[in-house]
Amino acid sequence: MICHRCVCEVCCKVVDVAFVVDSSLKTQGQSAWTQMINFVNLVIDRLTFATYSLRVSFVRYGDRANVEFRLSQYTDSRSAKQRISSIAYLGNAGNNLADALDSLRNQVFQTNLGARQLAPWVAVVITDRSPSLRTQDTVSSARQDRAAGIQIVAVGIVESRQLDTNILNQIAFTPARVTTVDQYSQLTTTAYRVADWICFSRLCELCNV
């Protein structure tokens, strides 16, 4: 048994986080993408970034997913945020969230690729559209991620009215780790909440609290 305070101390200091950002076609185009990127960087600002604490990865997806950088690549927040800010908006029609979730399991959260075995693994999925493939494929991919120990936090933007928020509840680690905003400009208001969720993530196999 590990107390809540001990779990928080460990997980606030040591956590591997992958940001999974939907870069498919948006009604606000580049402006929407920029606000999603700013949200990611604001979350990072709320966490302690260092070799032996926070490590981050970034997955961009549209028709298919691409791992922009892995967990071991950056050891300071400035470099990571600069790289994230430079990632271009795809703006293609597809929304292959299933491929992005598969990439987490196969290309990010692998110990031989920089994931740490004794750190909580958290994926923050940020999307404004429902998957263009069968919903069941996406849910199945998320289920496999959870089985691999990946805790998915889901952030939805409903401004474009192209997102069925039920999909967020189906892919998240728990429905309590789902948040939505009405507009892209409101993403900044939920950054602190998401950062707190990351901070309080835990290695479930180490405790029963």
PAZAPA-4460 file (N, C-alpha, C; in steps of 0.05 Angstrom, whole numbers, plus 32768, in hexadecimal, padded with zeros to 4 digits):
% residues 209
    n_x    n_y    n_z   ca_x   ca_y   ca_z    c_x    c_y    c_z   seq   type   mol
   8011   7FE8   8000   8000   8000   8000   8012   8019   8000     1      M     A
   800C   802C   7FEE   801A   8045   7FED   8007   805C   7FF2     2      I     A
   800E   806F   8003   7FFC   8084   8009   7FF9   8098   7FF2     3      C     A
   7FE3   80A7   7FF3   7FDE   80BA   7FDD   7FF5   80CE   7FDB     4      H     A
   7FFF   80D7   7FF1   8014   80EC   7FF1   802D   80E1   7FE4     5      R     A
   8034   80C8   7FEA   804C   80BB   7FDE   8048   80B8   7FC0     6      C     A
   8031   80AF   7FB8   802C   80AB   7F9C   802F   80C5   7F8D     7      V     A
   8024   80DB   7F98   8025   80F5   7F8B   8042   80FE   7F89     8      C     A
   8052   80FB   7F9E   806D   8103   7F9D   807D   80F5   7F87     9      E     A
   8078   80DB   7F84   8086   80CC   7F6F   807C   80D4   7F54    10      V     A
   8062   80D6   7F50   8057   80DA   7F35   8058   80F7   7F2C    11      C     A
   805A   8109   7F3F   805D   8125   7F37   807A   8129   7F2D    12      C     A
   808C   8119   7F35   80A8   811C   7F2E   80B0   810B   7F16    13      K     A
   80A5   80F3   7F14   80AD   80E1   7EFF   8095   80D8   7EEF    14      V     A
   8093   80E0   7ED6   807C   80D8   7EC5   8084   80DB   7EA8    15      V     A
   807C   80C8   7E97   8080   80C9   7E7A   8065   80D1   7E6E    16      D     A
   8065   80E6   7E5E   804D   80F1   7E52   804F   80F3   7E34    17      V     A
   803B   80E9   7E26   803A   80EC   7E09   8021   80FE   7E02    18      A     A
   8025   8113   7DF3   8010   8123   7DEA   8008   811A   7DCE    19      F     A
   7FEE   8113   7DCB   7FE4   8109   7DB1   7FD0   811E   7DA7    20      V     A
   7FD8   812B   7D91   7FC9   8143   7D88   7FBE   813E   7D6C    21      V     A
   7FA4   8143   7D6A   7F95   8140   7D52   7F9B   8157   7D3E    22      D     A
   7FA8   8150   7D27   7FAF   8164   7D14   7F9F   8161   7CFA    23      S     A
   7F87   8155   7CFD   7F75   8152   7CE5   7F68   816D   7CDF    24      S     A
   7F59   816E   7CCA   7F4C   8187   7CC0   7F3B   8194   7CD5    25      L     A
   7F3E   81AE   7CD9   7F30   81BD   7CED   7F22   81D5   7CE1    26      K     A
   7F0C   81DD   7CED   7EFD   81F4   7CE2   7F0E   820E   7CE5    27      T     A
   7F1E   820F   7CFA   7F2F   8227   7CFE   7F4C   8223   7CF4    28      Q     A
   7F51   820C   7CE8   7F6B   8207   7CDB   7F83   820C   7CED    29      G     A
   7F96   821B   7CE3   7FAF   821F   7CF2   7FAB   822C   7D0D    30      Q     A
   7F97   823E   7D0F   7F92   824B   7D29   7F8B   8236   7D3E    31      S     A
   7F7A   8223   7D38   7F72   820E   7D4B   7F8A   81FD   7D52    32      A     A
   7F9A   81F6   7D3F   7FB2   81E6   7D44   7FC5   81F5   7D57    33      W     A
   7FC9   820F   7D52   7FDB   821F   7D63   7FD1   821F   7D80    34      T     A
   7FB7   8221   7D84   7FAC   8222   7D9F   7FAF   8206   7DAC    35      Q     A
   7FAE   81F1   7D9D   7FB2   81D6   7DA9   7FCF   81D3   7DB1    36      M     A
   7FE1   81DD   7DA0   7FFE   81DB   7DA7   8004   81EC   7DBF    37      I     A
   7FF8   8204   7DC1   7FFD   8215   7DD8   7FF3   8208   7DF2    38      N     A
   7FDD   81F9   7DF0   7FD3   81EA   7E06   7FE7   81D5   7E10    39      F     A
   7FF2   81C6   7DFE   8006   81B2   7E05   801E   81C0   7E14    40      V     A
   8027   81D6   7E09   803E   81E3   7E15   8037   81EF   7E31    41      N     A
   801E   81F7   7E34   8016   8202   7E4E   8015   81EB   7E63    42      L     A
   800C   81D4   7E5B   800C   81BD   7E6D   8028   81B6   7E75    43      V     A
   803B   81B6   7E62   8057   81B1   7E69   8061   81C5   7E7D    44      I     A
   805A   81DE   7E7A   8063   81F3   7E8C   805B   81ED   7EA9    45      D     A
   8045   81DE   7EAD   803B   81D8   7EC8   8049   81C0   7ED5    46      R     A
   805B   81B4   7EC6   8068   819B   7ED0   8086   819F   7ED2    47      L     A
   8093   818F   7EE2   80B0   8190   7EE5   80BD   817F   7ECF    48      T     A
   80CB   818C   7EBE   80D7   817E   7EA7   80F5   817B   7EAB    49      F     A
   80FE   8162   7EAC   811A   815B   7EAF   811E   813E   7EA8    50      A     A
   8138   8137   7EA5   813F   811C   7E9E   8133   8107   7EB1    51      T     A
   8133   810E   7ECB   812A   80FA   7EDF   810E   8101   7EE9    52      Y     A
   80FF   8112   7EDC   80E3   8117   7EE4   80D1   8114   7ECC    53      S     A
   80C7   812A   7EC1   80B5   8129   7EAA   80C5   8124   7E90    54      L     A
   80BA   8112   7E80   80C4   810F   7E64   80AB   810F   7E52    55      R     A
   80AE   811B   7E3B   8096   811D   7E29   809D   8112   7E0D    56      V     A
   8087   810A   7E00   8088   8102   7DE4   8070   8110   7DD6    57      S     A
   8071   8111   7DBC   805B   811E   7DAD   8054   810D   7D95    58      F     A
   8039   8108   7D92   802F   80F9   7D7C   801B   810B   7D6D    59      V     A
   801F   8110   7D54   800C   811F   7D43   7FFE   810B   7D31    60      R     A
   7FE4   8110   7D2D   7FD5   80FD   7D1C   7FC0   810B   7D0B    61      Y     A
   7FBC   8100   7CF4   7FA6   8107   7CE2   7F9E   80EE   7CD4    62      G     A
   7FA4   80EB   7CBA   7F9F   80D1   7CAD   7FAE   80BA   7CBA    63      D     A
   7FC5   80C0   7CC4   7FD5   80AD   7CD3   7FE4   80BB   7CE9    64      R     A
   7FF0   80AC   7CFB   7FFE   80B8   7D11   801C   80B9   7D0C    65      A     A
   8029   80CD   7D17   8046   80CF   7D16   8051   80D7   7D31    66      N     A
   8064   80C8   7D3B   8072   80CF   7D54   8087   80E5   7D4D    67      V     A
   8082   80FD   7D55   8093   8113   7D4F   80AE   8112   7D5F    68      E     A
   80AC   810A   7D78   80C4   8105   7D88   80BD   80F3   7D9F    69      F     A
   80D1   80E4   7DA8   80CC   80D0   7DBE   80D5   80DB   7DD9    70      R     A
   80CF   80CB   7DED   80D2   80D4   7E09   80EF   80DB   7E11    71      L     A
   8102   80CF   7E04   811E   80D3   7E0C   812B   80EA   7DFE    72      S     A
   811D   80F7   7DEB   812B   810A   7DDA   8131   8125   7DE7    73      Q     A
   811F   812F   7DF8   8124   814A   7E04   8125   8148   7E22    74      Y     A
   8138   8156   7E2E   813C   8156   7E4B   8135   8171   7E58    75      T     A
   812C   8184   7E48   8124   819E   7E54   810B   81A8   7E46    76      D     A
   80FB   81B7   7E54   80E1   81C0   7E49   80E4   81D3   7E32    77      S     A
   80F8   81E4   7E33   80FC   81F8   7E1E   80FF   81EA   7E03    78      R     A
   8111   81D7   7E02   8116   81C9   7DE8   80FD   81BA   7DDF    79      S     A
   80F0   81AC   7DF2   80D8   819D   7DEA   80C2   81B0   7DE0    80      A     A
   80BE   81C6   7DED   80A9   81D9   7DE5   80AF   81E6   7DCA    81      K     A
   80C9   81EB   7DC5   80D0   81F6   7DAB   80CB   81E2   7D95    82      Q     A
   80D1   81C9   7D9A   80CC   81B4   7D87   80AE   81B1   7D82    83      R     A
   809E   81B1   7D97   8081   81AE   7D95   8075   81C6   7D85    84      I     A
   807F   81DE   7D8A   8075   81F5   7D7C   807B   81F5   7D5F    85      S     A
   808F   81E6   7D57   8097   81E5   7D3B   8088   81CF   7D2B    86      S     A
   8078   81BF   7D38   806A   81A9   7D2A   8054   81B5   7D19    87      I     A
   8054   81AE   7D00   8041   81BA   7CED   8025   81AD   7CEE    88      A     A
   8012   81BD   7CE8   7FF6   81B4   7CE6   7FF2   81A5   7CCC    89      Y     A
   7FE6   818D   7CCE   7FE2   817C   7CB7   7FC9   8185   7CA7    90      L     A
   7FB3   8186   7CB4   7F9A   818F   7CA7   7F8F   817C   7C93    91      G     A
   7F95   8162   7C96   7F89   814F   7C83   7F6E   8144   7C8E    92      N     A
   7F60   8136   7C7D   7F44   812F   7C83   7F42   8119   7C98    93      A     A
   7F55   8107   7C99   7F52   80EF   7CAA   7F57   80F5   7CC7    94      G     A
   7F4B   80E5   7CD9   7F4F   80E8   7CF6   7F53   80CB   7D00    95      N     A
   7F6C   80C2   7CFE   7F72   80A6   7D04   7F7D   80A4   7D21    96      N     A
   7F6B   80A8   7D34   7F72   80A7   7D50   7F7B   808B   7D58    97      L     A
   7F70   8077   7D4C   7F78   805B   7D52   7F96   8057   7D4C    98      A     A
   7F9F   8062   7D36   7FBC   8060   7D2F   7FCD   806F   7D43    99      D     A
   7FC3   8086   7D4D   7FD2   8095   7D61   7FD4   8085   7D7B   100      A     A
   7FBE   8079   7D83   7FBF   8069   7D9C   7FD0   8050   7D99   101      L     A
   7FD1   8044   7D82   7FE3   802E   7D7D   8000   8037   7D7E   102      D     A
   8006   804F   7D74   8021   805A   7D75   802B   805E   7D91   103      S     A
   8018   8066   7DA3   8020   8068   7DBF   802C   804E   7DCA   104      L     A
   801D   8039   7DC4   8025   801F   7DCF   803D   8013   7DC2   105      R     A
   8040   8018   7DA8   8055   800B   7D99   806E   801C   7D94   106      N     A
   806B   8036   7D95   8081   8047   7D8E   808A   805C   7DA3   107      Q     A
   807A   805F   7DB8   8080   8072   7DCC   8086   8065   7DE7   108      V     A
   8072   8057   7DF2   8074   804B   7E0C   8081   802F   7E0A   109      F     A
   809A   802F   7E02   80AA   8017   7E00   80C4   801E   7E0F   110      Q     A
   80CD   800C   7E21   80E5   8013   7E30   80FE   8015   7E1F   111      T     A
   80FF   8007   7E09   8116   8009   7DF7   8116   8022   7DE6   112      N     A
   8100   8032   7DE9   80FE   804B   7DDA   80FD   8063   7DEC   113      L     A
   8103   805F   7E06   8105   8075   7E19   80F0   8076   7E2F   114      G     A
   80DC   8066   7E2D   80C8   8065   7E43   80D4   8058   7E5C   115      A     A
   80CE   8063   7E73   80DA   8059   7E8C   80C6   8045   7E99   116      R     A
   80D1   802E   7EA0   80C0   8018   7EAA   80B2   8020   7EC4   117      Q     A
   80BF   802F   7ED5   80B5   8036   7EEF   80A8   8051   7EF0   118      L     A
   80A1   805D   7ED9   8093   8076   7ED9   8076   8072   7ECF   119      A     A
   8063   8081   7ED9   8048   8080   7ECD   8049   8089   7EB0   120      P     A
   803A   807C   7E9F   8038   8083   7E83   801D   8090   7E7E   121      W     A
   801E   80A9   7E75   8005   80B9   7E71   8005   80C3   7E54   122      V     A
   7FEE   80C1   7E47   7FEA   80CC   7E2C   7FD3   80E0   7E2D   123      A     A
   7FD8   80F8   7E24   7FC4   810D   7E23   7FBB   8110   7E06   124      V     A
   7FA2   8107   7E01   7F97   8108   7DE6   7F87   8122   7DE3   125      V     A
   7F8D   8132   7DCF   7F7F   814B   7DCA   7F73   814A   7DAE   126      I     A
   7F58   814C   7DAD   7F4B   8149   7D94   7F32   815A   7D92   127      T     A
   7F2A   8160   7D79   7F11   816F   7D74   7EFF   8161   7D60   128      D     A
   7F06   8148   7D5A   7EF6   8139   7D46   7EF4   811C   7D4F   129      R     A
   7EDE   8110   7D48   7EDB   80F3   7D4C   7EEC   80E4   7D38   130      S     A
   7EF5   80CC   7D3F   7F06   80BD   7D2C   7EF7   80B8   7D12   131      P     A
   7F07   80B9   7CFC   7EFB   80B4   7CE1   7EF8   8096   7CDC   132      S     A
   7F06   8086   7CEB   7F04   8069   7CE9   7EEF   805F   7CFC   133      L     A
   7EE9   8045   7CFC   7ED5   803A   7D0E   7EDD   8040   7D2B   134      R     A
   7EC9   8049   7D3A   7ECE   8050   7D56   7ED9   8038   7D65   135      T     A
   7ED0   8020   7D5F   7ED8   8008   7D6D   7EF6   8004   7D6A   136      Q     A
   7F02   800B   7D53   7F1F   8008   7D50   7F2E   801A   7D63   137      D     A
   7F23   8032   7D67   7F30   8045   7D79   7F2D   803B   7D96   138      T     A
   7F16   8032   7D9D   7F11   8028   7DB9   7F22   8010   7DBE   139      V     A
   7F25   7FFF   7DAB   7F36   7FE7   7DAE   7F53   7FEF   7DB2   140      S     A
   7F5D   8002   7DA3   7F79   800C   7DA6   7F7D   8018   7DC2   141      S     A
   7F69   8027   7DCB   7F6B   8033   7DE6   7F6B   801D   7DFC   142      A     A
   7F5B   8009   7DF8   7F5B   7FF3   7E0B   7F76   7FE5   7E0D   143      R     A
   7F83   7FE1   7DF6   7F9D   7FD5   7DF6   7FB2   7FE7   7E03   144      Q     A
   7FAF   8001   7DFF   7FC1   8014   7E0D   7FBE   8012   7E2B   145      D     A
   7FA5   8011   7E35   7FA1   800F   7E52   7FAD   7FF5   7E5C   146      R     A
   7FAA   7FDF   7E4D   7FB5   7FC6   7E56   7FD4   7FC7   7E57   147      A     A
   7FDF   7FD8   7E47   7FFD   7FDC   7E47   8006   7FEF   7E5D   148      A     A
   7FF3   7FFB   7E6C   7FFA   800C   7E82   7FFA   802A   7E7B   149      G     A
   7FEE   8031   7E64   7FED   804D   7E5B   7FD3   8059   7E65   150      I     A
   7FD5   806F   7E73   7FBE   807D   7E7E   7FB6   8094   7E6B   151      Q     A
   7FA0   8092   7E5E   7F98   80A6   7E4A   7F87   80BC   7E57   152      I     A
   7F8F   80D5   7E53   7F7F   80EC   7E5B   7F74   80F8   7E41   153      V     A
   7F5B   80FE   7E40   7F4E   8107   7E27   7F45   8124   7E2A   154      A     A
   7F4C   8134   7E16   7F45   8150   7E15   7F36   8155   7DFA   155      V     A
   7F1D   815E   7DFC   7F0D   8162   7DE4   7F05   817F   7DE0   156      G     A
   7F05   8188   7DC6   7EFC   81A2   7DBF   7EE3   819E   7DAE   157      I     A
   7ECC   81A9   7DB6   7EB3   81A3   7DA8   7EAA   81BA   7D96   158      V     A
   7EBB   81CE   7D93   7EB4   81E6   7D83   7EAA   81DF   7D67   159      E     A
   7EB8   81CD   7D5A   7EB1   81C6   7D3E   7E99   81B4   7D3C   160      S     A
   7E8F   81AA   7D52   7E78   8197   7D53   7E7E   817E   7D43   161      R     A
   7E97   8176   7D41   7E9E   815E   7D33   7EA8   8148   7D46   162      Q     A
   7EA5   814D   7D60   7EAF   813A   7D74   7E98   812F   7D84   163      L     A
   7E95   8114   7D84   7E83   8106   7D96   7E92   8101   7DB0   164      D     A
   7E8B   810F   7DC5   7E9B   810D   7DDD   7E99   80F2   7DEA   165      T     A
   7E87   80E1   7DE2   7E86   80C5   7DED   7EA0   80B6   7DE7   166      N     A
   7EAD   80BC   7DD1   7EC6   80AF   7DCA   7EDC   80B5   7DDF   167      I     A
   7EDB   80CD   7DEA   7EEF   80D4   7DFE   7EEC   80C3   7E17   168      L     A
   7ED3   80BF   7E20   7ECF   80AE   7E37   7ED7   8091   7E32   169      N     A
   7ED5   8088   7E19   7EDC   806D   7E12   7EFA   8068   7E10   170      Q     A
   7F09   807D   7E0A   7F26   8079   7E08   7F36   8080   7E21   171      I     A
   7F2A   8091   7E32   7F39   809B   7E49   7F3E   8085   7E5E   172      A     A
   7F52   8089   7E6E   7F59   8077   7E83   7F41   8074   7E96   173      F     A
   7F33   808A   7E9B   7F1B   808A   7EAA   7F0B   80A3   7EA1   174      T     A
   7EF0   80A2   7EA2   7EE0   80B9   7E9A   7EE7   80D2   7EAA   175      P     A
   7EF3   80CF   7EC2   7EFB   80E6   7ED2   7F13   80F4   7EC6   176      A     A
   7F20   80E8   7EB2   7F37   80F4   7EA5   7F30   80FD   7E89   177      R     A
   7F18   8108   7E86   7F0E   8113   7E6D   7F05   8130   7E73   178      V     A
   7F0D   8142   7E61   7F04   815E   7E63   7EFF   8168   7E47   179      T     A
   7EEB   817A   7E45   7EE4   8186   7E2B   7EE2   81A4   7E2E   180      T     A
   7EE7   81B2   7E18   7EE3   81CF   7E17   7ED2   81D5   7DFF   181      V     A
   7EC4   81EC   7E00   7EB2   81F3   7DEA   7EC1   8200   7DD2   182      D     A
   7ED8   820D   7DD9   7EE7   821B   7DC4   7F05   8216   7DC8   183      Q     A
   7F14   8218   7DB2   7F30   8214   7DB3   7F3D   8228   7DC6   184      Y     A
   7F33   8240   7DC7   7F3F   8255   7DD8   7F3C   824E   7DF6   185      S     A
   7F2A   823B   7DFC   7F26   8234   7E18   7F39   821E   7E22   186      Q     A
   7F49   8214   7E10   7F5C   81FE   7E18   7F6E   8207   7E2F   187      L     A
   7F77   8220   7E2F   7F89   8229   7E44   7F7C   8226   7E5F   188      T     A
   7F61   8228   7E61   7F54   8226   7E7B   7F55   820A   7E87   189      T     A
   7F5A   81F6   7E77   7F5B   81DB   7E81   7F77   81D0   7E84   190      T     A
   7F8B   81E0   7E7C   7FA7   81D6   7E7D   7FAF   81CE   7E99   191      A     A
   7FA8   81DE   7EAD   7FB0   81D8   7EC8   7FA3   81BE   7ED2   192      Y     A
   7F8A   81BA   7ECA   7F7D   81A1   7ED2   7F8B   8189   7EC6   193      R     A
   7F91   818A   7EAD   7F9F   8174   7EA0   7FBA   816F   7EAC   194      V     A
   7FC9   8185   7EB2   7FE3   8182   7EBF   7FE0   8174   7EDA   195      A     A
   7FCC   817B   7EE9   7FC7   816E   7F03   7FC1   8151   7EFF   196      D     A
   7FB2   814A   7EEB   7FAC   812D   7EE6   7FC6   811E   7EE0   197      W     A
   7FD7   812B   7ED0   7FF1   811E   7ECA   8001   811B   7EE4   198      I     A
   8002   8130   7EF4   8011   812F   7F0D   8008   8119   7F20   199      C     A
   7FEE   8115   7F21   7FE3   8101   7F33   7FDF   80E5   7F27   200      F     A
   7FEB   80E1   7F0F   7FEB   80C6   7F04   7FFC   80B4   7F15   201      S     A
   7FF7   809A   7F14   8005   8089   7F25   800A   806E   7F18   202      R     A
   801C   805F   7F23   8021   8044   7F1B   800D   8032   7F2A   203      L     A
   7FF8   802B   7F1C   7FE2   801D   7F2A   7FEB   8002   7F35   204      C     A
   7FFE   7FF6   7F28   8007   7FDC   7F31   8017   7FDE   7F4B   205      E     A
   801E   7FF6   7F54   802E   7FFA   7F6C   801C   7FFF   7F84   206      L     A
   8002   8005   7F7F   7FF2   800D   7F96   7FD5   8006   7F92   207      C     A
   7FC6   8007   7FA7   7FA9   8002   7FA6   7F99   8019   7FB1   208      N     A
   7FA5   8032   7FAF   7F97   8049   7FBA   7F89   8058   7FA5   209      V     A
***
